[in-house]
């Protein structure tokens, strides 16, 4: 099977399909969703500043992050992983719906753009080459490309590598995920003193971000900030 190049994610081949809302079929703007559907999305307003876990009331740090601070300094997600975001992410991630991914990444970039300390570099969470070969693209890399375009921050797609194929993470708890991901990332390049923006599609337990952030910090990065489309409860 021949896969389309990643650059087509941002090309005119995808954009014409955005004229109709992905959810209701009505006229849509550049985001791919009409105003009514966009307004109904489950935006994440109150969340832990460290891991983006949804919190009731004022934002702060969740109990887990207070007791066990993650290696990444902050995390931001645009939405709760709930209807219809979950369904759009699934279409993007597993069914090659690059239009859904393009729309989600463009909308998310508007809502989680870093305002204070902006990263020096964006780095997508990598896939192991076997999974990349089967899927044909890395969804985190496509999201990072749109964030980089919107935020005018350079992106390094090959700086972080997945050197060990880990088992699927979907049914594992956080401690199991951490063990599964132990020493699975490697840094190929210089990150000394840099603030890295680590990009993924969904934050579930934070275990993947923890393992990737730890590898970057061990390689000399100064600070890691995480950015994702959505966060699970």
C-alpha positions in Angstrom: 0.0 0.0 0.0 1.3 3.5 -0.9 0.6 6.1 1.8 0.1 9.8 1.1 2.9 12.0 2.4 2.4 13.7 5.7 2.5 17.1 4.1 -0.8 16.4 2.4 -2.4 16.7 5.9 -2.1 20.4 5.5 -2.5 20.5 1.7 -5.4 21.6 -0.5 -6.5 18.0 -0.9 -7.9 18.0 2.6 -9.2 21.5 2.8 -12.1 21.4 0.3 -13.8 18.7 2.4 -13.9 21.2 5.3 -16.6 23.2 3.5 -19.2 20.9 5.2 -19.4 20.3 9.0 -18.0 17.0 9.9 -20.8 16.4 12.4 -24.0 17.8 10.9 -23.2 18.4 7.2 -24.1 22.1 7.3 -21.8 24.8 6.0 -18.6 25.1 7.9 -15.6 27.4 8.1 -11.9 26.6 8.0 -12.2 24.6 11.2 -14.4 21.9 9.5 -17.2 22.4 12.0 -20.2 24.7 11.9 -20.5 27.3 14.7 -23.3 25.4 16.4 -21.5 22.1 16.6 -18.2 23.8 17.6 -20.1 25.6 20.5 -21.4 22.2 21.7 -18.0 20.5 22.0 -16.9 19.4 25.5 -14.2 22.0 26.1 -12.0 21.4 29.1 -12.1 24.5 31.3 -11.1 23.3 34.8 -8.1 20.9 34.9 -5.0 20.0 36.8 -2.2 22.3 35.6 0.3 19.5 35.7 -1.5 16.6 34.0 -4.7 18.2 32.6 -7.0 15.9 34.6 -10.5 17.4 34.7 -11.1 19.1 38.1 -14.3 20.4 39.7 -14.0 24.1 40.7 -10.9 26.2 40.5 -7.9 24.8 38.5 -4.9 23.7 40.4 -3.0 20.5 40.8 -4.7 17.1 41.3 -3.9 15.0 44.4 -1.8 12.6 42.4 0.4 15.3 41.0 0.8 16.9 44.4 2.1 13.6 45.8 3.9 12.4 42.7 4.7 15.3 40.3 5.2 14.2 36.7 8.4 14.8 34.8 6.6 17.2 32.5 6.0 20.7 34.0 2.5 21.3 32.6 -0.1 19.7 30.3 -2.9 21.3 28.3 -5.8 19.6 26.4 -8.6 21.3 24.5 -11.5 18.9 25.3 -12.8 16.2 27.5 -12.5 12.8 25.8 -16.3 12.6 25.3 -18.8 12.7 22.6 -18.2 13.8 19.8 -14.5 14.3 20.4 -13.9 10.7 21.2 -15.6 9.6 18.0 -13.7 12.1 15.8 -10.3 11.1 17.4 -11.1 7.4 16.7 -11.9 8.3 13.0 -8.7 10.2 12.7 -6.5 7.7 14.5 -7.8 4.3 13.3 -9.8 5.0 10.1 -7.5 7.4 8.2 -9.9 10.3 8.5 -7.3 13.0 8.1 -10.0 15.6 7.7 -11.2 15.0 11.2 -7.7 15.2 12.5 -7.0 18.4 10.6 -10.2 20.0 12.1 -9.4 18.9 15.6 -5.8 20.0 15.5 -6.8 23.4 14.1 -9.5 24.1 16.7 -7.3 22.8 19.5 -4.4 25.1 18.5 -6.7 28.1 19.1 -7.7 26.9 22.6 -4.4 25.7 24.1 -1.9 28.0 22.5 0.9 28.7 25.1 0.8 32.2 26.2 3.4 32.5 29.0 6.6 30.4 28.4 6.4 29.2 24.8 8.3 26.0 23.9 11.4 26.4 21.8 10.5 23.2 19.9 7.5 20.9 19.4 8.1 17.2 19.4 5.4 14.6 18.6 5.2 11.4 20.6 6.6 8.8 18.2 5.2 5.5 17.1 7.4 2.4 16.8 8.2 1.8 13.2 6.1 -1.4 13.0 3.0 0.4 14.1 3.8 3.4 11.9 4.1 1.0 8.9 0.7 -0.6 9.7 -1.1 2.7 10.2 0.7 4.7 7.6 1.1 7.9 9.7 1.6 9.1 13.2 -1.4 11.0 14.4 0.7 13.0 16.9 3.0 14.1 14.2 0.1 15.4 12.1 -1.2 17.3 15.2 2.2 18.7 15.9 2.5 19.9 12.3 -0.8 22.0 12.7 0.3 23.3 16.1 3.6 24.4 14.6 1.9 26.1 11.8 -0.6 28.0 14.0 1.9 28.8 16.8 4.9 29.5 14.6 7.1 27.2 16.6 9.5 24.7 14.9 8.7 21.0 15.0 11.3 18.2 15.2 9.6 15.0 14.0 12.5 12.6 14.3 14.1 13.9 17.5 12.3 11.4 19.7 12.3 7.7 18.6 10.3 4.8 19.9 13.0 2.2 20.1 11.0 -0.6 21.7 7.6 -1.9 20.5 5.4 -1.9 23.6 2.2 -3.8 24.1 -1.1 -2.0 23.5 -1.8 0.4 26.3 -5.6 0.7 26.1 -6.6 -1.8 28.9 -3.6 -1.1 31.2 -3.6 0.9 34.4 -1.0 3.7 34.9 1.6 1.6 36.8 1.3 -1.1 34.1 1.6 1.5 31.4 4.8 2.9 33.0 6.4 -0.5 33.2 5.3 -1.2 29.6 7.0 2.0 28.4 10.1 1.8 30.5 13.2 2.8 28.4 11.1 2.7 25.2 12.0 6.2 24.0 15.4 7.5 22.8 16.5 11.0 21.9 18.4 11.5 18.6 19.6 15.1 18.6 20.5 18.0 20.9 18.0 19.3 23.4 20.3 20.9 25.9 18.6 23.8 27.7 15.5 23.6 25.5 11.9 23.9 26.5 10.2 21.1 24.6 6.5 21.0 23.7 5.5 17.3 23.7 2.5 16.6 21.5 0.1 13.7 21.6 -3.5 13.0 20.6 -5.1 12.0 23.9 -3.8 12.1 27.5 -5.1 9.0 29.4 -3.0 8.3 32.4 0.0 10.4 31.4 2.3 7.4 31.4 3.3 7.8 27.7 4.1 11.5 28.3 6.0 10.6 31.5 8.2 8.1 29.7 8.9 10.5 26.8 9.5 13.5 29.0 11.9 11.5 31.2 13.9 10.6 28.1 14.1 14.3 27.0 15.0 15.5 30.4 17.7 12.9 30.8 19.1 14.1 27.4 19.4 17.7 28.7 16.1 19.4 28.1 15.3 22.2 30.5 11.5 21.9 30.7 8.7 19.8 29.1 5.2 21.0 28.4 2.6 18.6 27.1 -0.2 19.4 24.6 -3.0 17.2 23.4 -6.4 17.3 21.8 -8.3 15.7 24.7 -8.0 14.3 28.2 -9.8 11.3 29.6 -11.4 11.6 33.1 
